[in-house]
Amino acid sequence: MGVARFALCKISSSLLPRMHRPSALRQMSVAADLKNSTIFRSQGLIGGQWVAAHDGKTLQVNNPSTGEIIADVPFMGRRETNDAISSAYEALNSWSKLTATERSKCLRKWYDLIMSHKEELGQLITLEQGKPLKEALGEVSYGASFIEFFAEEAKRVYGDIIPATLADRRLFVLKQPVGVVGAITPWNFPLAMITRKVGPALACGCTAVVKPSELTPLTALAAAELALQAGIPPGVLNVVMGNAPDIGDALLASPQVRKITFTGSTAVGKKLMAGAAGTVKRISLELGGNAPCIVFDDADLDVAVKGVLAAKFRNSGQTCVCANRVIVHEGIYEKFAEAFSKAVQNLQVGDGFTEGVVQGPLINEAAVQKVESFLQDALSKGAKVILGGKRHSLGMTFYEPTIVTDVKTDMLLAREEVFGPVAPLLRFITEEEAIRIANDTNAGLAAYIFTSNVQRTWRVSEALEYGLVGVNEGIISTEVAPFGGVKQSGLGREGSKYGIDEYLELKYVCLGDMNRK
Ligand code: NAP
């Protein structure tokens, strides 16, 4: 087993004056401790072996909060992906033939190990992704919950017996694993986006090749190490990272891969969907959102402020279900803006290991530049910044929590996912107008409404063209409910009893009368 090569590189002195020095030092000591942890891995996992790229190439994993290089991981491509597919294909036969109870026990053990390493996994997430440690620990519990839930569901993959149309026949429906699954995941939830796919896949007997984001591979590798420790056999779970298009193309081209499951941007999701046609693979897509958050004039103001705050600023605005447009009734617009500003200005920005911090850095410079360009577009068209609106004095990729008023539907802030800590406030007068604005997008993942009117709750929830609706609640994801979008936000559902269907094929068996001559 390769020992993780850990590069605690010196931080460039030019960065230090702009950084929070004690925080940087604290992060380096957390990183040094993690280096000695039994879960730390910095090689790919293929067929139960920790391996380098065949040509020895590596890529650096950086801490977005400090610029520190945390580790080098292999820069893999087609060749390693094909090796991983072969391992997964070889392991498929024996893994799928285990009883559901046996697979369930392995998954349960994996869940237990994730939870007993919660602190280290949380630290790893904060280190490579930047979210505050409390939020990272929440992600570990959330991510683990999918393994626990699907360990239980493994035992409930029931088929059917269909009443036959002829007296001498018996008709059965079996549910069988689709086969080898290619799972491609983003950086914003380095653990949970993997477990939400791998949990149900492994539960029903599939094997998997996982490709985490190159920005956050260490959490994925640590989770895979725990899977091995849990007794999940070699080859059942493989992890490769590096050249994303090459890895994606290898997964798409292989006839042995029977399913692609992807979470990430809509643009890449469309490419994968087109690419899957060549071998007619099953495909599930969890893509970008443009979540509306409608605040009606009958809403409880405190509930609305708290709910919008949670829906907007979690992970510094970098989640697919983050409120992207706050659409407020004209009658309470000013009052809401004032109360919301008071709440937002209390959000403490800083590195994720500092006590009290609730807003970490953005993932990289490109993310900050996207926020800046969206804001510039809005300001040039008449919007006003009432809070924040610029890079944070901490430097790096920290950005001030921002509120923009007088946002109109033609501005980029309203049309596309900003994926940053910017809350654009739009106005509406009638309920019909609010619904029209909310649905005026190609996205359809999450929507939120704040109202105390029960009839309106039903009416508006039904009218919203979204896969998820939160009513008087800003955080709605849970392993027991189906998660997924409509329109261009994706295909399929993850989590819940419905999530396992994505990894199962139906087989109809017609049994004739053997005594018939
Ligand atoms: P992304 O750029 O699409 O990347 C997602 C994954 O795809 C990464 O592993 C990336 O690899 C890989 N990738 C990129 N190009 C590829 C290609 N040509 N072929 C195969 N794989 C490729 O998205 P992101 O910036 O990481 O994530 C943010 C997006 O994800 C947002 O739009 C967000 O809304 C969405 N998201 C959706 C959900 C949901 O459940 N609906 C949840 C979370 C996030 P590298 O990183 O190594 O380049």
Residues whose N, C-alpha, C, O or C-beta is under 5 A from the ligand:
A	BS01	NAP	I184 T185 P186 W187 K211 P212 S213 E214 L215 G242 A244 P245 G248 T263 G264 S265 T266 V268 E286 L287 G288 G289 T319 C320 S489
